Amino acid sequence: MMKGMALLAMVIGLCFLLGGCSSLSGHPSAPRDSPLKVAVGPVILETPLHNSTDIHSFAVAPSPEFEPMIMVQLVDELQTKAQRFLTEQLARRSELTVVPFDETRRILADLAPVGTVLTAEQIQTLAAQSGADIVLTGLIHDYGRVRWQYWVTGLAVHAATELLVVGFASGWNPAIVVPFFFLDVATDLPIWYGGAYVFGWAFRPVRVGLEATQMGDCRGVVWRGEELAIHVPGKMLEEYPPEEQSKKETQLEANLKRIMSDFAETVAPKLALQPCQVDGTPAKISTFSLWSFLDLLY
């Protein structure tokens, strides 16, 4: 029983550390003669950031006078990159035809102010002008720092996992287990809370939620999903110049790219126009997301 619990804790711990604990299923519609056309709308930062230094490395921290202006610029760049990365990743999928990034941005410029969440009517207008069957929009829930319920839960699961491993290995010797536990919590806290760069390992938390809204005779949201990435894969950092790899903005961007790639790989094969249900709403492409589950708990 204890071994089973330890295994489960290890799996959950890896999910928190590496991201990607989600599954996808649904009711596929009839085969289409042409690929589904998708437009990627705004991907907006949900909660204001505390300081620009949380997401960008500066030789000298900005003065209070210039901080608001720099923050506006960094957030605008972040939201633009998020939309572009998702568009590019989906465009690589043969199952979909994706409205080009520049075309979508042109339509959005006349549709809504930059940095605002689209209304249902605006989503419908974006779809009509771009010819899209489905519009994807998103929220960046966490970027550089994670909301307390996520980092507390992640830290607790990770610490419990390692405690079980060390406990079984040492025969639960207090002289080994107790010092290890306190050392583990002390060293892991900065990683889970706000990210860290330790011994060449980068930990920069990024969490994004997406929503797919279908058009046609049965309009409505057909899919929601979330992805979290904390550890930045070394392979992704190698795509950047060596002098850039240790910077916060580079590590966060790498994880943002990773999340959008994971989204494209997960949803593209399943994304399809869904049939209407009895209540007139479209059937849902169901997902299980550990992060959405935490949203319900807190």
Secondary structure, DSSP 8 states (H G I E B T S, - for coil): -HHHHHHHHHHHHHHHHH---EEE--------SS-EEEEEEEEEE-S--S-GGGT---SS---TTTHHHHHHHHHHHHHHHHHHHHHHHHHT-TTEEE--HHHHHHHHHTTS-TT----HHHHHHHHHHHT-SEEEEEEEEEESS--HHHHHHHHHHHHHHHHHHHHHHHTS-HHHHHHHHHHHHHHHHHHHHH-EEETTEEEEEEEEEEEEEE-TTS-EEEEEEEEEEEEE-HHHHTTS-GGGTTSHHHHHHHHHHHHHHHHHHHHTTT-----B-TTSSB----EEEHHHHHHHH-
